[in-house]
């Protein structure tokens, strides 16, 4: 495998240990990067690490320090930090199994591909994968990577498995504080039917390759126009896209939904079956 393993160790389930390797399942997409430039000279700005009253310092003079009280630090060497013993540095012990829908989407952070480390590990790896698949469960445990211990989930994915790092409870904001002012009232049935029809018309399979970062495209186009303008300022008028505010601009929701449904788009909504007609009554002689 060409990629470099992000983590190497073993998955442990009771007395069974499975040597595995973990690889990042995602990568950075296309993006535009900008540098800070000194306008008068047109040269890039650099940053130096400086000490107050001393000035610039060499990187080999820099240590990691923890401020235990104002102005006082405990200094640590990198090898002292690396030597901290934590079993989860090399072992992911599956301590619990839950239904996938029990984990709120807010807790998921980043996915990784999990593969057996060698041929000897394949049999146990496949047994665990299929057991998770049959029981429709997700394994939970803790794993230390790159200076931090994560809660992780493990589930089948094709021939392999996917490990996802999860956020801790104190890293997730409670939704109630944001949603409490939203009324609980039930919407009008006609409005709901129109909204459902619109959703049905636009429903279809998910093709991730059909989506791309349009903002990056717009920035690339801006850079090209700016280059051709030879320094001239270019400001696009975005006023037409801005949502209007104020009570006088309230849109009739029913009319807007009806118009959206009439315009269509996407997959057609399944036609409702017409009610069965009753057989005509026989005439009496």
C-alpha positions in Angstrom: 0.0 0.0 0.0 1.6 3.3 -1.1 0.1 5.4 1.7 1.8 5.6 5.0 -0.1 4.1 8.0 -1.5 6.8 10.3 -1.4 4.3 13.2 -0.2 0.7 13.7 -1.2 -1.5 16.6 -3.8 -4.1 17.5 -7.6 -4.3 18.0 -8.3 -6.4 21.1 -11.6 -8.1 21.8 -11.4 -10.0 25.1 -8.5 -12.5 24.6 -8.3 -12.0 20.8 -5.8 -9.5 19.4 -5.8 -8.5 15.7 -2.8 -6.6 14.3 -4.1 -3.7 12.1 -3.0 -0.6 10.3 -5.1 2.6 10.1 -5.0 5.0 7.1 -6.7 8.4 6.7 -9.9 8.0 4.7 -10.1 11.7 3.7 -7.8 14.3 2.1 -7.8 18.0 1.6 -9.7 19.2 -1.4 -8.9 22.0 -3.9 -8.3 25.3 -2.2 -6.8 28.7 -2.8 -4.0 29.7 -0.4 -3.0 33.3 0.1 0.3 34.7 1.6 0.6 37.9 3.5 2.5 40.5 1.3 4.2 43.7 2.3 2.4 46.1 -0.2 5.2 48.7 -0.7 7.8 46.1 -1.7 5.6 43.2 -2.9 7.6 40.8 -0.8 6.1 38.0 1.4 6.0 38.5 5.2 7.9 36.0 7.4 7.4 35.2 11.0 10.2 34.8 13.6 10.0 33.2 17.0 11.1 35.9 19.5 11.6 36.2 23.2 10.7 39.4 24.9 13.9 41.3 25.8 16.0 38.7 23.9 14.9 38.8 20.3 14.9 35.9 17.7 15.8 32.5 19.0 16.9 29.2 17.5 14.4 26.3 17.3 16.7 24.0 19.3 16.4 26.4 22.2 12.6 26.0 22.4 11.0 23.6 24.8 7.4 22.8 25.6 6.1 24.3 28.9 3.0 24.0 31.0 1.9 27.2 32.9 0.9 25.8 36.3 0.6 29.4 37.7 0.9 32.9 36.3 4.4 33.2 34.8 5.7 29.9 36.1 6.2 26.9 33.8 7.0 23.2 34.0 9.4 22.5 31.0 9.2 19.1 29.2 11.5 17.5 26.7 9.7 15.9 23.7 11.1 12.4 24.6 9.6 12.8 28.0 6.2 13.4 26.5 6.7 10.5 24.0 7.6 8.2 26.9 4.2 8.6 28.6 2.8 5.1 29.0 -0.7 4.6 27.7 -2.0 1.2 26.6 -4.2 2.8 23.9 -1.1 4.0 22.1 -0.7 0.5 20.6 -4.0 -1.3 21.5 -7.6 -0.4 20.7 -9.6 -2.4 23.2 -13.3 -2.8 22.2 -15.1 -2.2 25.5 -18.6 -1.8 24.4 -21.0 -2.3 21.4 -23.9 -0.1 20.5 -26.5 0.4 17.8 -25.2 2.8 15.1 -28.2 5.1 15.5 -27.4 5.5 19.3 -24.4 7.8 18.4 -25.5 11.3 17.6 -24.1 12.7 14.3 -22.6 15.6 16.3 -20.1 13.3 17.9 -18.5 12.0 14.7 -15.2 13.7 13.8 -12.9 12.0 11.3 -12.9 8.6 9.5 -10.0 6.2 8.9 -9.7 2.9 7.0 -8.7 -0.1 9.0 -7.0 -3.1 7.3 -5.3 -6.2 8.7 -1.5 -5.7 9.2 -0.6 -9.1 7.7 -1.9 -12.4 6.3 -2.0 -14.0 9.7 -4.4 -11.3 11.0 -6.9 -11.6 8.1 -9.0 -14.5 9.5 -9.6 -12.8 12.9 -10.2 -9.4 11.1 -12.8 -10.9 8.8 -14.6 -12.7 11.8 -14.8 -9.4 13.7 -16.0 -7.5 10.6 -18.8 -10.0 9.8 -19.8 -10.3 13.5 -20.3 -6.5 13.6 -22.2 -6.7 10.3 -24.6 -9.5 11.4 -25.3 -7.9 14.8 -25.6 -4.4 13.2 -23.5 -3.1 16.1 -20.7 -0.5 16.3 -17.6 -1.2 18.5 -16.4 1.5 20.9 -13.0 2.0 22.5 -10.2 4.5 23.1 -7.1 5.0 21.0 -4.1 7.3 21.4 -2.8 9.0 18.2 -0.6 12.1 17.7 -0.5 13.3 21.3 -4.2 12.7 22.1 -6.5 9.9 23.2 -9.7 9.6 21.3 -13.0 7.8 21.8 -13.5 5.8 18.5 -16.1 3.7 16.8 -15.5 0.7 14.6 -17.8 -0.6 11.9 -17.7 -2.7 8.7 -17.1 -1.0 5.3 -16.9 -3.2 2.3 -14.1 -5.7 2.7 -12.5 -3.7 5.5 -13.6 -1.6 8.4 -13.9 2.1 9.2 -12.7 3.7 12.4 -14.2 7.1 13.3 -12.9 9.4 16.0 -15.6 10.8 18.2 -15.8 14.0 20.2 -16.0 13.9 24.0 -19.2 15.0 25.6 -17.6 18.3 26.8 -16.7 19.1 23.2 -20.3 19.1 22.0 -22.6 22.0 22.6 -26.1 21.2 23.9 -28.7 21.8 21.2 -31.4 22.9 23.6 -29.7 26.3 24.1 -30.0 27.0 20.3 -33.4 25.4 19.6 -35.5 26.5 22.7 -37.0 29.5 20.9 -38.2 27.5 18.0 -42.0 26.9 18.4 -43.3 23.3 18.7 -46.5 24.0 16.7 -47.5 21.5 14.0 -47.4 22.9 10.4 -50.5 23.2 8.2 -51.2 19.9 6.4 -51.4 21.5 3.0 -48.1 23.2 3.4 -46.6 19.9 4.6 -47.9 18.0 1.6 -46.4 20.6 -0.8 -43.1 20.4 1.0 -43.1 16.6 0.8 -44.0 16.7 -2.9 -41.1 19.1 -3.5 -38.7 16.8 -1.6 -39.9 13.8 -3.6 -39.4 15.7 -6.9 -35.8 16.4 -6.0 -35.0 13.0 -4.4 -32.3 10.8 -6.0 -29.1 8.8 -5.3 -26.1 10.6 -3.7 -23.3 11.1 -6.2 -20.5 13.0 -4.3 -18.5 13.6 -7.5 -21.3 15.9 -8.7 -20.5 18.5 -5.9 -17.4 20.7 -5.9 -16.2 23.9 -4.1 -17.7 26.7 -6.2 -16.1 29.3 -3.9 -12.6 28.0 -5.0 -13.7 28.3 -8.6 -14.9 31.9 -8.0 -11.6 32.8 -6.3 -9.6 31.4 -9.2 -11.6 33.4 -11.6 -11.1 36.5 -9.5 -7.3 35.9 -9.4 -7.3 35.6 -13.2 -9.4 38.8 -13.7 -7.2 40.7 -11.3 -4.0 39.5 -13.1 -5.4 40.8 -16.4 -6.6 44.0 -14.8 -3.0 44.7 -13.7 -3.8 45.8 -10.2 -7.2 47.4 -10.9 -9.7 46.8 -8.1 -12.5 44.3 -8.8 -15.6 44.2 -6.6 -18.5 42.1 -7.6 -22.0 43.4 -6.9 -23.5 40.8 -4.5 -26.5 42.8 -3.6 -28.8 40.7 -5.7 -28.0 37.6 -3.8 -28.5 39.1 -0.3 -31.8 38.1 1.4 -34.1 41.0 1.9 -35.3 41.9 5.4 -38.4 43.6 6.7 -42.1 42.8 7.2 -43.0 44.2 3.7 -41.0 41.4 2.0 -42.7 38.4 3.7 -43.2 35.7 1.0 -46.5 33.8 0.9 -45.2 30.3 1.8 -48.0 28.5 0.2 -47.5 30.3 -3.1 -43.8 29.8 -3.0 -44.1 26.1 -2.4 -46.7 25.7 -5.2 -44.5 27.6 -7.6 -41.5 25.4 -6.6 -43.4 22.2 -7.2 -44.7 23.5 -10.6 -41.1 24.3 -11.7 -40.1 20.7 -10.8 -36.5 19.5 -11.0 -34.9 16.2 -9.9 -36.6 12.9 -9.9 -40.3 12.9 -10.5 -42.6 12.2 -7.5 -44.3 8.8 -7.5 -47.9 9.2 -8.7 -50.5 8.4 -6.1 -52.8 5.5 -6.9 -56.3 6.6 -7.9 -59.0 5.2 -5.6 -60.6 2.1 -7.1 -64.0 2.8 -8.8 -67.0 1.0 -7.5 -68.7 -1.4 -9.9 -71.9 0.1 -11.4 -75.0 -1.2 -9.7 -77.0 -3.7 -11.8 -80.3 -2.5 -13.0 -83.3 -4.3 -11.8 -85.5 -5.9 -14.3 
